[in-house]
Amino acid sequence: MAISISLWCIRLTLIVATSTFCIGNSSELAADPAATRSELASAIAASRQAAVDEDYEKSLQHMRRAKDILYRSENVDAQNLAFVWNEISVLEREREQGEEALKASLYAVEYGKLAEIDQNILSIYSINLGQAAFDTLKLDLSVSAFSEAYKYAKEAKNQELTIRSLIGTSSAQLLSGHPLATIDTITQWGGLDSEPKSRDEFLLCRILVQAYLLVGNSNSALFWLEKTTNAISPSMDTALGNEERTLSLSGMNTALLRARIAIGLADLSEAERLLEMIIAELPPDNNDYKPVLASAYYNIAEIHFLRGEFEESARHNRTSELLLLEIYGSDHPSTNQAIFRRGLIFFELGDYDLAEKLMIAAQRSLSQSLGSNSSYLLRFQTEILQLYSKKKDVEKSHKIARELEKSISELGGSDLKASLLGKASVGLFFKSVGELDKARRLLEEVQEGFQALNGFSHNRIYSLIALTEIYSIERQFDRGRKTGMLAVDFAGISGSQSIDRIGEARRVLAEIEWQLGNKTEALRLSRLNVELIERQLQEDALKPTYLSGYQTKALRDQVAQTLEFLWGHPELPSEFAKDEMFEVAQLVHLHDVSRASNGFLKSIVSTENKARGLLYERQRLSVLVSSLSRRTYESEITANREILDRISEAEAEISLIDTALTSVAPDILGEYATKIMTVDQVFSSLSESEVLWMQATFETQSFVFFLSAGNLEVRRAQIGELALKKLVENLRESVIPTVSGMPDFRLDIAKQLYSIFFLPFDSSIESRKRLIGIPDQSLQEISLSILAKYQFGADPLLGAGIRDHVFLGLSHEISLIPSPHLLVRQQQNPSSTFKSRTFVGVGNPILKGSPSDNLTDQQNIIDRETGLGRPMAINTMFEPLEETEVEINRMASLFHPGKRRLLLQKYATEKEFKSIDFREVGVIAFATHAVVSGDFDYLFEPALIMTPPDTATQQDDGFLTASEISKLDIPGSLVILGACNTAAASGRAGAPGLSGLAAAFFRAGARSVVASHWVILSQSSFLLMPSLLENSTATSEGNISLAHRDAMRQVANSKVLPGLSHPGVWGAFSVIGIM
């Protein structure tokens, strides 16, 4: 959990000495002393006048002249040099030259000590040194300088300077991550027994509030805040500055601290109300308010984070990050805390690689600015340990765990909350590697420690959940039940409706109840989670978000548990349980690809032109928001304000469109959302010749659903995610061409996968023509066509030359869909034939690379600042595809000459493609290269390679990206993607299959997409795609899945070229969607 620092205290009041210049001292100056003294006095006077005029550059020049005059003296005039260096420090700070100010302050203090000047003055110089060190994040030096200033002020019995030095010391301690030291510094002074009487005492109280918040003592924080609130009176108004601006700022700071306390006391609604008030009231462009505004955005981001509302959290956090960068720069602890929070969001979403990149960058920067002994770093380490535990990087996890244990020991009792967080993290790590005794001991200590803290802690929930699981594993069910109920209570107190918090607390408690034999109670808890997941997915269905496309591990774990309970519940009627299981399993398929596949509805849900136009505009804006969000959330570069403003403007426009749509067609948005389909709805959408097969794979097992002719069958397979992934990886290796040719096909794995997922339904499959498949997890990475079974005496055409074997794709038509929702919607809205419509073919782009090129220019193919492709790099990196022109021409020949639009060679550009009116287009075919996110630095989405322009623009840079495709209007078309990996995921960690280019064309309105699952030989597309299109146009119904099956049969059994019978050649493509 991210820590939160109120930024209220970190701007200190600079104290400038103005009366310490001694023109009449006994120091000997250079020759002609009188003239020199006159020159010196003139320089000082000129500097002061320029400062009054706020011409600090000119003032600094005069003061440097004064310094040079003093250095010409034969003897050191230490007192006047101290004065001049102090003045230079002040002026350098006004010019925001922090390092120069620090250097000048160091000289001022050293010369002041040498001259043995008055302790009041030396205290002032030391305070200014502390301030300069604070500004440059030399926090150890800052604490030391302020502490010396405190000593001098105490000896001089100067109450004002004593308090000022205390403010500096405690602020530096707080920023460096030592809240208990901050508390000790202030309370040991003993001057705050009564209500604060001055502005400085008021500031000390506020610093105490923040320190108590950091150690988790919200009640003490509230006590000190109330002291300052009660102290505000007319006299205090005067002490605070008696200006409307200052008073308003003071009130906003009070509201900010109240919000932080409310978060600590689990009153998230009150905290949110206060923070929204601050954001609404404060002007965003006033520099005086920006620290408070940044903190308000940061803390409201924390509220959304605690609720599991990651999109909202990321947006507010990004705004805070921008403000912090503007105020303090990239090295400041607060800026790095916001960057670290961004990493935490992706950690919660399961994108561990991106989380690691952001979290390590923030940790490294924080370590450089604060040193290695800050409790903030310890808190960062606790989260990084969890990250490596989740990544199963045991070596790094062990290393960090050892470092954490050492840091906790060194920290002792100086920061109890940080120690508890560290212990909890180490305990969670030991649990992940199976060292349950160590884990239980540490986590039990953590619970005792949290009970000793005077306040609520959101962080306690995770350790309670882990401890409950340990008790369950050790069969300490009574203790586990008590701990699990406490976890659920804590999640409820915090107001969390997060799948990762309340959902996980319910899940571990449900497991205990099941083990205790309370199966009905266990199922009740599990069903509550299903309702929560479904509600969240429904809320996300129409959001123009990028982050809502993620599917967390917690979601899948909770769905898996519910399926397990329904499967094994002794009191549920079998048919009822199976129907409910089918609906629950759909939750893992209601991802962003399912939402994308509703794109075809834009052209048919309403005949009302206004509604259709609004839907198209909504889609364009949604894609804009998603693509901009992805760029700003994933990039290491901090986003600029303009991008976030564009996102906000687009979201406001979408809100207006939704209002207009509700007025024009009240039910249209409901139709457009992705929903769970009942068994009866699916039955009514299947013909007699069709079956629906759906698979859902979890950590330790899989469930398979088979619907045909009014009958639902459910099977449980004892194969989990990792085992399935390994099988699929090995199978993929046997179908991807190498430099030496096609590898040996792993028929054994193809048969094993068929046996696990299809053999139980073999007789039903045999009697049907078409299989509609909904694969999950790793099975999305292969074509189901290459799965095989042994069948004695089988037709040789169905085995591609392998005797007594049948390949699924050669025996049956196969259509893939992302969820049952698409099946029902497409069958309710049948498509018209594409044969009478226009054909658009894109191929043979102008490229000059060669097969020997090894992509050594990866860092330069994408411009880091603009995100655009670099045309010259694209041109030289990708090899020509001259044979694709023949492929496109073969497909075009099937259409009337007046219904062809060919974009070949110099015309195969983004600009030309985007200029097409697709309303009368029936088929779009690409024969070119494709790339996915991660292939190149700063490429955040998949793309098709087009002829690059001379100069890159937003309209045309040589990359036709998924987001650009999604903005197009391609109603009801068939799209053929004859390139490598076009059915691959988007490249984002955890993204479902088909979430890349295929999903982009669905969003644009395509009805069906033909895409590849792996790197292909050019002859695969050359032979398959024209045959597929020819076969489909030869029938009256234009059945794409049937045409695909026949095309695969033709290639697999062809004698024209050797090697065509290899499944890697004929089986790379899948038909997605039903047309």
MARFISE-20346 format. One record per residue (C-alpha): residue in three letters; z, y, x. Coordinates in steps of 0.05 Angstrom, whole numbers, plus 5000, padded with zeros to 4 digits. Layout:
ALAZYX;...
This chain:
MET500050005000;ALA498150685027;ILE503651165045;SER503551865017;ILE505352515052;SER506153155014;LEU502453675054;TRP507054225032;CYS511254305095;ILE506354275152;ARG504355015156;LEU509855355195;THR511356095200;LEU509256375267;ILE514356845300;VAL511357365347;ALA515457735399;THR513558475400;SER519058835439;THR519858455504;PHE515058845548;CYS519059215601;ILE514959765634;GLY520760025673;ASN522859385707;SER524059325782;SER518158875797;GLU513559155850;LEU506359225828;ALA500259295872;ALA498659945908;ASP499260585868;PRO504560285820;ALA504460885774;ALA497060825762;THR497860075752;ARG503560165703;SER499460655664;GLU493560185664;LEU498159615640;ALA501160025585;SER494260235563;ALA491859515559;ILE497959305518;ALA497159895470;ALA489759765461;SER491059025448;ARG496259195394;GLN491759695360;ALA485959195358;ALA490758675329;VAL492759175274;ASP485359255260;GLU484858495257;ASP479858495314;TYR483057915350;GLU477457795399;LYS478058515425;SER485558475423;LEU485257845465;GLN480758175516;HIS485658745527;MET491558265532;ARG487957845584;ARG486658485623;ALA494158615620;LYS495357915647;ASP490558025704;ILE494058675722;LEU500758325726;TYR497957775770;ARG495658295819;SER502958455833;GLU505558245900;ASN511757955866;VAL512057555802;ASP513757985742;ALA516257375702;GLN519057765642;ASN512658145628;LEU508357545643;ALA512357145591;PHE511157705541;VAL503657745555;TRP502656985554;ASN506356955487;GLU501757495459;ILE495657125484;SER498156485451;VAL498956855384;LEU491957145389;GLU488856475409;ARG492056165348;GLU489156715304;ARG482356525334;GLU483955795318;GLN483555605391;GLY489355115390;GLU488954835460;GLU488555535490;ALA494455765448;LEU498455165472;LYS496955295545;ALA498956035537;SER505455845502;LEU507355365558;TYR506555935608;ALA510556405563;VAL516455925560;GLU516255755634;TYR516056495655;GLY521556645604;LYS526056125636;LEU524356385705;ALA526257095684;GLU532656845650;ILE530857285591;ASP535257375529;GLN536356725492;ASN533957025426;ILE527257185459;LEU526856505493;SER528156175426;ILE522356565397;TYR517756355454;SER519955625445;ILE518655655370;ASN511655905384;LEU510655345434;GLY513054845382;GLN508155145332;ALA502255115381;ALA503954395398;PHE504554235324;ASP497654535310;THR494554095364;LEU498353475342;LYS502453435407;LEU508253245362;ASP513052985416;LEU512253645453;SER513054015387;VAL519653675372;SER522053805443;ALA520154545440;PHE523254655371;SER529554295394;GLU530254755454;ALA529155355409;TYR534755095364;LYS539455045425;TYR537855755448;ALA538656025377;LYS545355675367;GLU547955955433;ALA545556645413;LYS548856545345;ASN542256745312;GLN542456425243;GLU535256605225;LEU532256305289;THR536755695282;ILE533855535214;ARG526755695237;SER527455205294;LEU530354685247;ILE524254765201;GLY519754645261;THR523554045288;SER524053695221;SER516753835203;ALA514353545269;GLN518852935260;LEU516252835189;LEU508952895208;SER509852415267;GLY512651885220;HIS520151925231;PRO523052095163;LEU530151855178;ALA530352285241;THR528052865197;ILE533852735149;ASP538852685207;THR536353325238;ILE537353735175;THR543753415149;GLN547353445217;TRP546254195217;GLY550754205156;GLY548354865128;LEU545654615062;ASP552054435027;SER550654934972;GLU544255154939;PRO539255484986;LYS540156234993;SER533956405033;ARG526756225039;ASP528055825102;GLU533655425071;PHE529055305012;LEU523855025060;LEU528854565092;CYS530754275024;ARG523454145009;ILE522553785075;LEU528553345057;VAL525153184991;GLN519052925028;ALA523152545079;TYR527052185024;LEU520452014989;LEU517851695052;VAL523951255060;GLY523351044987;ASN529551404962;SER526651754901;ASN533451924871;SER535752304933;ALA528952654934;LEU530152864862;PHE537153114879;TRP534553584934;LEU528653804892;GLU533353994835;LYS537354414885;THR531254824902;THR529054874830;ASN535955124809;ALA535855624867;ILE529655984843;SER532156634814;PRO529957364817;SER533357434884;MET530056804909;ASP523357054884;THR524257644930;ALA526157184988;LEU520056764975;GLY515457364981;ASN515557674912;GLU508057594904;GLU504557264845;ARG500556824892;THR506556574931;LEU510556444868;SER504856054837;LEU504155644900;SER511555504901;GLY511255264829;MET505254814845;ASN509054524904;THR514854374858;ALA510154024809;LEU507053634867;LEU513753384892;ARG515953214821;ALA509552804815;ARG511152434880;ILE518152284854;ALA515252044788;ILE510751564825;GLY516751314864;LEU520551214798;ALA514550854767;ASP513151404716;LEU505751414730;SER503851784665;GLU508452364681;ALA505952384753;GLU498752394729;ARG500152954680;LEU503253394734;LEU497653254784;GLU492153394733;MET495654054717;ILE495654244791;ILE488254074799;ALA486454464736;GLU490555074756;LEU489055164830;PRO482655504852;PRO478855014897;ASP476055534945;ASN482555894962;ASN484955675031;ASP492255805014;TYR492055274959;LYS487854744994;PRO493654345025;VAL497054274957;LEU490354114924;ALA488753584976;SER495553264965;ALA494553284890;TYR487952914895;TYR490852414944;ASN496752254899;ILE492652194836;ALA488251714876;GLU494551304889;ILE496151274815;HIS489150994800;PHE489950514858;LEU496550244830;ARG493150144763;GLY487349774794;GLU482450324776;PHE478850314842;GLU472750734825;GLU477151314802;SER481751214861;ALA476051234910;ARG473151864879;HIS479652264881;ASN481251994950;ARG474452224976;THR475652924948;SER482352934983;GLU479152695047;LEU474053265046;LEU479453785036;LEU483753495091;LEU477853475138;GLU476454205123;ILE483754415133;TYR486053995191;GLY479953645221;SER478452905232;ASP484252745279;HIS489952965234;PRO494652425207;SER493552635135;THR485952585142;ASN486651895173;GLN491351685118;ALA485951845067;ILE480751455107;PHE485650875112;ARG486550895036;ARG478950835028;GLY479350205071;LEU485049945027;ILE480750024965;PHE475349574995;PHE480649095019;GLU483049014947;LEU475848914925;GLY474748364976;ASP469848735022;TYR473848565084;ASP468648765135;LEU468049475109;ALA475549515099;GLU476549315172;LYS471649845197;LEU475150405159;MET482350175170;ILE481450065245;ALA477950735254;ALA483751085219;GLN488950705258;ARG485650855324;SER485251595309;LEU492451615285;SER494851265347;GLN491351775391;SER494552355354;LEU501552085342;GLY502651575397;SER504550855387;ASN511750935361;SER510351265294;SER512750905232;TYR506151095200;LEU502650645249;LEU507450085232;ARG505550175159;PHE498150165177;GLN499349525217;THR502549185157;GLU496049275117;ILE491549085176;LEU495548435184;GLN494148275111;LEU486848425122;TYR486147935180;SER490247415141;LYS485247475084;LYS479447425133;LYS482846795161;ASP482547095231;VAL488546715256;GLU488146975328;LYS488347705309;SER493447575254;HIS498247245303;LYS497447815352;ILE498948355301;ALA504647945271;ARG507947915340;GLU506848665350;LEU509748805281;GLU515948385294;LYS517048765359;SER516049445325;ILE520849265269;SER526049065320;GLU525149715358;LEU525250125295;GLY531949835275;GLY534750205215;SER531150865229;ASP526150735173;LEU528450185126;LYS522350225081;ALA517450165138;SER521349575165;LEU521249235098;LEU513749335090;GLY512749045160;LYS517148445145;ALA513548325079;SER506848335114;VAL509147845168;GLY512047405113;LEU505547415074;PHE501847225138;PHE506446625151;LYS505246405080;SER497746435090;VAL498045975151;GLY502845495117;GLU509245675154;LEU513145695090;ASP520245685119;LYS518946315160;ALA515346645102;ARG520846495053;ARG526346745100;LEU522747405113;LEU520747525040;GLU527847385016;GLU530447895067;VAL525248385040;GLN527848294969;GLU534948424991;GLY532649035029;PHE528849324970;GLN535049224926;ALA538949634976;LEU533950204971;ASN535950724920;GLY529450734881;PHE523550344854;SER518250074902;HIS511149884880;ASN510449484945;ARG515748994922;ILE511048664872;TYR506648334925;SER512448014961;LEU515347774895;ILE508747454877;ALA508347104945;LEU515646874941;THR514346574872;GLU508446184899;ILE512645924957;TYR518145684909;SER512745344867;ILE509844984928;GLU516844764948;ARG518144554876;GLN524045034870;PHE521645174799;ASP527945494772;ARG528246004829;GLY520746094824;ARG521146234749;LYS526646754759;THR522747094815;GLY516247054776;MET519347384715;LEU521947934761;ALA514948034788;VAL512148104718;ASP517748584699;PHE516349014761;ALA508949034746;GLY510449234675;ILE515449774696;SER510050074742;GLY505350134682;SER500249724719;GLN494449414681;SER491349184746;ILE488448484751;ASP491248464822;ARG498348654801;ILE500448474730;GLY495047944728;GLU497347604792;ALA504647654772;ARG502947294706;ARG498646784743;VAL504246554790;LEU509246544733;ALA504446144690;GLU503745634745;ILE511345544747;GLU511645474671;TRP506244944673;GLN509944554726;LEU516344594685;GLY512544294626;ASN512244954586;LYS504744874578;THR504045304516;GLU507745884550;ALA503445794612;LEU497145824571;ARG499646434534;LEU500646814600;SER493946584625;ARG490446814561;LEU493647494569;ASN490147534636;VAL483547334605;GLU484347894554;LEU485848394610;ILE479748174650;GLU475148194590;ARG477748884572;GLN476649144642;LEU469648854645;GLN467949174578;GLU470449844603;ASP466249764666;ALA460049534628;LEU457150234617;LYS460250594676;PRO455250864726;THR459450594782;TYR458350254848;LEU465349974858;SER465749654789;GLY460449164814;TYR465748824857;GLN469248204832;THR476048084863;LYS478847424884;ALA484647534836;LEU479847544777;ARG476746884797;ASP483646564810;GLN486046764741;VAL479746504707;ALA480345854746;GLN487545774723;THR485845874650;LEU480245364654;GLU485044874687;PHE490244974633;LEU485144894577;TRP482344274610;GLY489143944617;HIS492944204556;PRO495243594516;GLU495843934449;LEU489044284444;PRO483443944405;SER477943764454;GLU472344134420;PHE476544764412;ALA478544744486;LYS471344644509;ASP468845234468;GLU474245684495;MET472945444566;PHE465545624559;GLU467446334538;VAL472746414593;ALA467946164648;GLN462946704629;LEU467747224657;VAL465647064728;HIS458347174708;LEU459347854675;HIS457948224740;ASP453248784757;VAL447048334756;SER448648154684;ARG449148894667;ALA442749034705;SER438948494666;ASN439948894602;GLY434949404628;PHE429349124585;LEU433249334523;LYS431650054538;SER424749964509;ILE426449544448;VAL433549674423;SER430950254382;THR424350504357;GLU427351194356;ASN423851564412;LYS429652034423;ALA434451454434;ARG429651114482;GLY428751744521;LEU436251834526;LEU437151124551;TYR431951224605;GLU435351864628;ARG442051514627;GLN439350964671;ARG436551464721;LEU443151834726;SER447151194730;VAL443050954789;LEU443751624822;VAL451351594816;SER451550884842;SER447151004902;LEU450651644922;SER457351304913;ARG455350724957;ARG453051195012;THR459351605011;TYR464251025004;GLU461250575057;SER459151075110;GLU463651205169;ILE461451935164;THR465952325117;ALA461952525056;ASN460153245045;ARG462453644985;GLU455353714959;ILE454652954949;LEU461152914910;ASP459153514868;ARG452453164852;ILE456252544830;SER460852944785;GLU455053324754;ALA451252674740;GLU457352364708;ALA458252974664;GLU450952914642;ILE451952164626;SER457952344583;LEU453652834544;ILE448152314536;ASP453051804509;THR455352304457;ALA448152434437;LEU446651684435;THR452651564390;SER449952084342;VAL442651834343;ALA443951074344;PRO451350904336;ASP450750164357;ILE446050254416;LEU451150284472;GLY454649674445;GLU448149294448;TYR446949534518;ALA453649284545;THR454548574572;LYS458848114529;ILE461547414524;MET457246974479;THR460146434435;VAL457645724437;ASP454345804369;GLN450646424392;VAL447846044451;PHE445945444408;SER442045894362;SER438246174421;LEU436045494450;SER429845134426;GLU429644374419;SER426244324487;GLU431344744525;VAL438144624556;LEU443045134585;TRP446744944648;MET452345394675;GLN456745294736;ALA463145654758;THR466045484826;PHE473045674848;GLU477445574909;THR478844824899;GLN474344594842;SER468244734799;PHE466944704724;VAL460044554697;PHE457744694626;PHE451644374592;LEU449144594524;SER443544224487;ALA441844074415;GLY448344324386;ASN452543954437;LEU457044244492;GLU459143814550;VAL464144034603;ARG465343704670;ARG470243854726;ALA467743734797;GLN472343684857;ILE468544154901;GLY471044844919;GLU468045474947;LEU468345305021;ALA465744595014;LEU459944834970;LYS458345405018;LYS457944915076;LEU453144455038;VAL448745035017;GLU448545325088;ASN446344655116;LEU441044575062;ARG438445285074;GLU437845145149;SER433144565132;VAL428344995091;ILE427745625134;PRO421845605183;THR423145655257;VAL418545835315;SER417145095324;GLY415444965251;MET419244715191;PRO425744345205;ASP427343665176;PHE429143735103;ARG436343525086;LEU434643075028;ASP441642785030;ILE444743465014;ALA439543604959;LYS441442944927;GLN448943064936;LEU448543744901;TYR444543444844;SER449542884838;ILE455443364833;PHE452443874786;PHE446843544746;LEU447542784746;PRO452942774692;PHE447843074644;ASP441842694670;SER439842354605;SER439943014567;ILE435943354622;GLU430642804621;SER429242914547;ARG428243674554;LYS422644084585;ARG426144714607;LEU432744814642;ILE435945504637;GLY440745564695;ILE446546024710;PRO448845854781;ASP455046144813;GLN457446284884;SER453345944939;LEU448645594891;GLN445646274878;GLU442946264949;ILE438145684939;SER432745494890;LEU435144954841;SER428044684846;ILE429444334912;LEU435343924886;ALA433343194881;LYS435342514854;TYR433541794868;GLN429341484813;PHE426140804825;GLY418740814808;ALA418441564796;ASP411841914789;PRO409642084861;LEU407642784839;LEU414942934824;GLY417442734893;ALA412743144937;GLY410942534976;ILE417942234979;ARG417741554946;ASP422441404888;HIS425242114885;VAL424642684837;PHE425543424852;LEU428543814794;GLY423444384801;LEU417543904799;SER419943534737;HIS422444124695;GLU421144844681;ILE426945244708;SER429045954690;LEU435046284721;ILE439146804683;PRO445547164706;SER449547034642;PRO448846734572;HIS448547444546;LEU441547534574;LEU439146884541;VAL441547114472;ARG438847824480;GLN432047604505;GLN431147074452;GLN433247584399;ASN427948054426;PRO421847634446;SER416847944493;SER409448074481;THR404247744525;PHE402648104590;LYS395447844595;SER392448434557;ARG396248944599;THR394949244667;PHE396048894734;VAL399049284792;GLY398548974861;VAL401749234925;GLY400148914992;ASN397748965064;PRO401449605082;ILE399249925147;LEU403949665200;LYS403049565275;GLY408749115298;SER407848435330;PRO411347765322;SER414347855392;ASP418048485371;ASN425548315369;LEU427948895326;THR431149245386;ASP430449925352;GLN435349775296;GLN439650385308;ASN433750855301;ILE430050585240;ILE434650965192;ASP436551695201;ARG444151705201;GLU444752395169;THR439452355115;GLY439351605102;LEU431751625104;GLY427351135141;ARG423951355205;PRO416451245194;MET414651125267;ALA420150605276;ILE418050245212;ASN410750245233;THR412149925300;MET417649445278;PHE414149055224;GLU407848635236;PRO401548705194;LEU400448255133;GLU392948255127;GLU392747595089;THR396747915032;GLU390648325012;VAL387047674995;GLU393147444956;ILE393448084915;ASN385948074902;ARG386347354877;MET391747544827;ALA387848174806;SER381647764791;LEU385247454732;PHE385248134696;HIS379748554667;PRO376849034719;GLY379249624678;LYS386349344678;ARG387449314754;ARG391149804798;LEU391149594871;LEU395349934925;LEU392949654991;GLN393149905062;LYS393750675063;TYR394950674988;ALA400850194992;THR405750774994;GLU412050944956;LYS408851584931;GLU402851214900;PHE407350684869;LYS412151174838;SER406451574808;ILE404251004763;ASP405551024688;PHE408350324678;ARG408450334602;GLU401949934597;VAL403249504659;GLY404348764646;VAL404848484717;ILE407148804782;ALA406048394846;PHE408648564916;ALA406248204978;THR409848545035;HIS416148515078;ALA423148585048;VAL429748775080;VAL436948725056;SER443049155068;GLY445749035137;ASP439048875170;PHE439249565201;ASP444650075216;TYR445750545158;LEU441350145110;PHE446050075051;GLU441349725001;PRO435449244999;ALA428349515004;LEU420949335004;ILE416849575063;MET411050035045;THR405950405087;PRO410250925121;PRO408251665115;ASP407252135173;THR413752505154;ALA419552205116;THR421652535050;GLN426152334993;GLN419852144954;ASP416751725009;ASP419751455074;GLY416750755078;PHE422750405046;LEU422250284970;THR429650174960;ALA433349824903;SER436150484878;GLU429150794876;ILE426450204838;SER432250234789;LYS430350954770;LEU423350754748;ASP421150594677;ILE418149894679;PRO418649644607;GLY417948904594;SER413848744657;LEU413448104698;VAL414948274771;ILE412747814827;LEU416147924894;GLY412147544945;ALA416647715004;CYS422547405041;ASN429547385011;THR427847794949;ALA432747394907;ALA438347534957;ALA444647914942;SER444948654954;GLY448248565022;ARG454948834997;ALA460648365012;GLY462147914953;ALA455948134915;PRO453047604869;GLY446247294881;LEU440247674852;SER444148324860;GLY438948624906;LEU431648754891;ALA431448284830;ALA437148674797;ALA433649334813;PHE427349134776;PHE431648884717;ARG435049564714;ALA428249894712;GLY426549474650;ALA423048854677;ARG423248254632;SER422547724685;VAL422447704762;VAL419747184809;ALA423547224875;SER424846824939;HIS431446554964;TRP429946515038;VAL425246715094;ILE418446435077;LEU411946265111;SER406346735090;GLN402346155061;SER408046005013;SER406946644975;PHE399346624987;LEU398745944954;LEU404145984901;MET403746674870;PRO396346694851;SER396945984823;LEU403146174783;LEU399546764752;GLU393246364740;ASN397145814705;SER400846304662;THR394646664639;ALA391246004622;THR396145884564;SER396846284501;GLU404246384508;GLY404246594581;ASN410046134599;ILE412246364669;SER417145794683;LEU411945274663;ALA406745624706;HIS411545634764;ARG413044884758;ASP405544724757;ALA404245184817;MET409744834856;ARG406744154838;GLN399844374862;VAL402444624929;ALA407444054941;ASN402043524930;SER396343904963;LYS392443565019;VAL389044215042;LEU394144375097;PRO399343945131;GLY406644085116;LEU405744385046;SER409943825016;HIS416144095051;PRO420944384999;GLY421845005042;VAL414545175030;TRP413745044955;GLY420945124932;ALA422945804957;PHE421846194892;SER425546224826;VAL423746524759;ILE429346984736;GLY429447174662;ILE425746884603;MET418747134585;
